[in-house]
Amino acid sequence: MERNVYLNRSFGDDSDIKLSYEDYLEMLENLIDDRLTKEGLFRFKNLWATNFREIIKVPIYSIIPTLILNRLILGPVNRGKVDHRLKFALSTITLPLCCWYFYTRPLPCRLYTEILADNGRDGKYVRNVLKNTKPGLWNNISLQMKELGYDFPEMANYSKATEFPKAVMN
């Protein structure tokens, strides 16, 4: 089944790589624009525009879980004007927690898959930069790519070794 690439490219499905907004920003730290082709720059521009809109929306749709958490913590008792002060003070803790949850929650995105699974020069450059500068993030992405059926030389090797290697030990 072939996907319609003209639909909304910001969201994906189970056949796409999942990254959080925090991972996206970490991925961009060491990339150099001059080493990307025009197509690669255009993909990153689309990814930036999509993620920027979503990053701006996170505090807005974090308000509802914040209000629900405040209600669960404070209870149903109405304390008059004191209730508003308590809710405001509690919101200074619960709103950042809700925002943190939404910023660190991995979401599938077709643009991540297009960039990281590219067979051309751009994909190889991005994979090598992530492998050499962000090994923790790259292990996560590499495992997802292996589960999705991609195989690149830059990917980490996930073997089913059951024994600890003893070659270095005396």
SULKA-V183248 format. One record per backbone hydrogen bond with DSSP energy under -1.0 kcal/mol. CO is the residue of the C=O (numbers start at 1). NH is the residue of the N-H. E is the energy in kcal/mol with one decimal. If there is no record, write none. Layout:
co=[CO CO]
nh=[NH NH]
e=[E E]
This chain:
co=[4 13 17 19 20 21 22 23 24 32 33 37 38 39 40 41 42 43 44 45 46 47 48 49 50 51 52 53 54 57 60 62 63 64 65 66 67 68 69 70 71 81 82 83 84 85 86 87 88 90 90 91 93 94 95 96 97 98 99 100 103 107 108 109 110 111 112 113 120 121 122 123 124 125 126 127 128 129 130 134 135 136 137 138 139 140 141 142 143 144 145 152]
nh=[7 16 109 107 24 25 26 27 28 35 36 41 42 43 44 45 46 47 48 49 50 51 52 53 54 55 56 57 58 61 63 66 67 68 69 70 71 72 73 74 75 85 86 87 88 89 90 91 92 93 94 95 97 98 99 100 101 102 103 104 22 19 12 113 114 115 116 117 124 125 126 127 128 129 130 131 132 133 134 138 139 140 141 142 143 144 145 146 147 148 150 155]
e=[-1.2 -1.5 -1.7 -2.0 -2.2 -2.2 -2.0 -2.3 -1.4 -1.4 -1.6 -2.5 -2.2 -2.2 -2.3 -2.2 -2.4 -2.4 -2.7 -2.6 -2.4 -2.7 -2.8 -1.8 -1.8 -2.9 -2.0 -1.5 -1.2 -2.4 -1.1 -1.7 -2.5 -2.2 -2.7 -2.5 -2.1 -2.3 -2.5 -2.9 -2.0 -1.3 -2.4 -2.6 -2.3 -2.5 -2.6 -2.1 -1.2 -1.4 -2.6 -2.1 -1.3 -2.4 -2.5 -2.6 -2.1 -2.2 -2.4 -1.7 -1.6 -1.8 -1.2 -1.4 -2.6 -2.2 -2.9 -2.2 -1.7 -2.3 -2.6 -2.5 -2.4 -2.4 -2.4 -2.4 -2.3 -2.3 -1.8 -2.7 -2.2 -1.5 -2.5 -3.3 -2.2 -1.9 -2.6 -2.3 -2.2 -1.7 -2.8 -1.3]
